[in-house]
Amino acid sequence: MKLPVTDTKHIEYDIVGSHLANYDFMINLAHFKGHAMGGFGGVLKNQSIGVASHSGKLYIHSAGASTTRWRVAEQDAFLESMAAAAQAVHNYFKQDGRNIVYINVMNNLSVDCDCDGSPARPEMNDIGILASTDPVALDQACVDLIFKYPSTDEDNAQPLINRINEKHGIHIIDHAEKIGLGSKKYELKSID
């Protein structure tokens, strides 16, 4: 089914499976880690690419150029398309008062995604599990934890930081805030 997008800069709609209409709420559970295309993968990527149908994935990756063939868009256009698609799913649930809980599991923090057939081994220790009702704040908090991580030779965040920077990964967070999906402001509360 096609969901309307608020930000039509690159995509006109988001294409998801029709079964999405059957759910009263969503738990967006993502493994936060690096990603070869997006720089990192968290709940924003999970809600856009993870919820999209096959043709929806092609549409987002191509920034609206195709629903039938693999095309790689300019990097910022791809990231902005992911933000718009994530917002479409968020708005779809919120319009009827349904809720979404967002959870990022920050373990096995490799520079590569689980979708990679042979991902690089993690070079840093696990951080923990973060949750929010604001996907922008959640991904921002996770990125901040990576960038402020006290690295050592045996526990090194720098490869993941490099991957995020190489792919301009933070742009998805900036754009998601710009289009009104959420806020980059947050307060960390530990429940240990």
C-alpha positions as CSV (number, residue, x, y, z in Angstrom):
1,M,0.0,0.0,0.0
2,K,1.1,3.6,-0.6
3,L,1.4,5.9,2.4
4,P,1.5,9.7,1.8
5,V,4.7,11.5,2.6
6,T,4.9,15.0,4.0
7,D,8.3,15.7,2.4
8,T,7.9,15.2,-1.4
9,K,11.3,16.5,-2.3
10,H,12.4,13.1,-3.7
11,I,9.6,10.6,-3.2
12,E,5.8,11.1,-3.7
13,Y,4.7,8.3,-1.3
14,D,6.1,5.4,0.7
15,I,5.3,1.8,-0.4
16,V,4.8,-0.7,2.4
17,G,3.2,-4.1,2.7
18,S,-0.6,-4.1,3.0
19,H,-0.4,-6.1,6.3
20,L,0.7,-2.9,8.0
21,A,-3.0,-1.9,8.2
22,N,-3.6,-4.9,10.5
23,Y,-1.5,-3.5,13.5
24,D,-2.7,-1.4,16.4
25,F,0.8,-0.3,17.4
26,M,4.4,-0.8,16.3
27,I,7.6,-1.7,18.2
28,N,10.5,-0.6,16.0
29,L,13.3,-2.8,17.3
30,A,16.6,-2.0,15.5
31,H,20.2,-3.2,15.8
32,F,22.1,0.0,15.8
33,K,25.4,-0.4,13.8
34,G,27.3,0.9,10.8
35,H,25.9,0.6,7.3
36,A,27.7,0.6,3.9
37,M,25.1,2.9,2.3
38,G,23.6,4.9,5.1
39,G,26.6,5.3,7.4
40,F,24.6,3.8,10.2
41,G,21.4,1.9,10.7
42,G,19.1,2.7,13.6
43,V,15.3,3.1,13.9
44,L,15.0,5.7,11.1
45,K,16.6,3.3,8.6
46,N,14.6,0.4,10.1
47,Q,11.3,2.3,9.7
48,S,12.0,3.3,6.2
49,I,13.9,0.5,4.5
50,G,12.8,-2.2,7.0
51,V,9.1,-1.5,6.6
52,A,9.1,-0.8,2.9
53,S,8.0,-3.5,0.4
54,H,10.5,-4.6,-2.3
55,S,9.4,-1.9,-4.7
56,G,9.4,0.6,-1.8
57,K,13.0,-0.3,-1.1
58,L,13.9,0.4,-4.7
59,Y,12.0,3.6,-4.7
60,I,13.7,4.9,-1.5
61,H,17.2,3.8,-2.6
62,S,16.7,5.5,-5.9
63,A,15.2,8.7,-4.3
64,G,12.1,8.3,-6.4
65,A,13.6,7.3,-9.7
66,S,12.4,3.7,-9.9
67,T,10.2,1.1,-8.2
68,T,11.4,-1.8,-10.5
69,R,15.2,-1.4,-10.9
70,W,18.1,-1.0,-8.6
71,R,19.5,2.5,-8.8
72,V,21.7,4.4,-6.4
73,A,20.7,8.0,-5.8
74,E,23.0,10.8,-4.7
75,Q,23.8,10.2,-1.0
76,D,21.9,13.1,0.6
77,A,18.9,12.4,-1.6
78,F,18.9,8.8,-0.5
79,L,19.1,9.8,3.2
80,E,16.4,12.4,2.8
81,S,14.2,9.8,1.1
82,M,14.7,7.5,4.0
83,A,13.7,10.2,6.4
84,A,10.5,11.0,4.4
85,A,9.6,7.3,4.3
86,A,10.2,6.9,8.1
87,Q,7.9,9.9,8.7
88,A,5.2,8.4,6.5
89,V,5.1,5.3,8.6
90,H,5.2,7.4,11.8
91,N,2.3,9.6,10.6
92,Y,0.3,6.6,9.4
93,F,0.2,5.2,13.0
94,K,-0.2,8.5,14.7
95,Q,-3.2,9.6,12.6
96,D,-5.4,7.1,14.3
97,G,-3.8,7.5,17.8
98,R,-1.7,4.4,17.5
99,N,1.7,4.4,19.0
100,I,5.2,3.4,18.0
101,V,7.9,2.6,20.5
102,Y,11.4,2.9,19.1
103,I,14.3,0.7,20.5
104,N,17.9,0.7,19.4
105,V,20.1,-2.2,20.6
106,M,23.7,-1.0,20.6
107,N,25.6,-4.3,20.6
108,N,28.0,-6.0,18.1
109,L,28.8,-2.5,16.9
110,S,30.4,-3.3,13.5
111,V,30.9,-0.8,10.7
112,D,28.7,-3.1,8.6
113,C,25.0,-4.0,8.7
114,D,23.6,-7.4,9.5
115,C,22.5,-7.4,5.8
116,D,26.1,-7.7,4.7
117,G,27.1,-11.3,3.9
118,S,30.4,-11.0,5.6
119,P,30.4,-8.0,7.9
120,A,33.5,-6.7,9.6
121,R,33.9,-7.8,13.2
122,P,32.9,-5.4,15.9
123,E,35.8,-3.3,17.2
124,M,34.1,-1.7,20.2
125,N,32.2,-3.1,23.2
126,D,28.5,-3.1,23.5
127,I,26.8,0.0,24.9
128,G,23.3,-1.1,25.8
129,I,19.7,-0.6,24.8
130,L,18.1,2.8,24.3
131,A,14.3,3.5,23.8
132,S,12.1,6.5,23.0
133,T,8.9,7.5,21.4
134,D,10.9,10.0,19.3
135,P,13.0,8.3,16.6
136,V,15.0,11.3,15.8
137,A,16.1,11.8,19.4
138,L,16.9,8.1,19.7
139,D,19.1,7.9,16.7
140,Q,20.8,11.2,17.7
141,A,21.5,9.8,21.2
142,C,23.0,6.7,19.8
143,V,25.2,8.6,17.4
144,D,26.3,10.9,20.2
145,L,27.2,7.9,22.3
146,I,29.4,6.6,19.5
147,F,31.1,10.0,18.8
148,K,31.8,10.5,22.6
149,Y,32.9,6.9,23.2
150,P,36.1,6.6,25.2
151,S,38.0,4.5,22.7
152,T,41.1,2.4,23.4
153,D,43.1,0.1,21.1
154,E,41.0,-2.9,22.1
155,D,37.7,-1.0,22.2
156,N,37.6,1.4,19.3
157,A,34.7,3.5,18.1
158,Q,36.8,5.3,15.4
159,P,36.0,2.8,12.5
160,L,32.3,3.3,13.1
161,I,32.7,7.1,13.4
162,N,34.6,7.0,10.1
163,R,31.9,5.0,8.4
164,I,29.2,7.4,9.6
165,N,31.2,10.4,8.4
166,E,32.2,8.9,5.1
167,K,28.5,8.4,4.2
168,H,27.3,11.7,5.7
169,G,25.0,9.5,7.9
170,I,24.0,12.2,10.3
171,H,22.1,13.9,7.5
172,I,19.2,11.5,7.9
173,I,18.8,12.7,11.5
174,D,19.1,16.4,10.5
175,H,16.6,16.0,7.7
176,A,14.2,14.0,9.8
177,E,14.2,16.9,12.4
178,K,13.9,19.5,9.6
179,I,10.7,17.8,8.2
180,G,9.1,17.5,11.6
181,L,9.5,13.8,12.4
182,G,11.1,14.5,15.8
183,S,13.7,16.5,17.7
184,K,17.4,16.0,18.1
185,K,17.1,17.1,21.7
186,Y,16.9,14.4,24.3
187,E,17.6,13.5,27.9
188,L,19.2,10.2,28.7
189,K,17.7,8.4,31.7
190,S,19.5,5.3,32.9
191,I,17.3,2.5,34.4
192,D,20.2,0.4,35.6
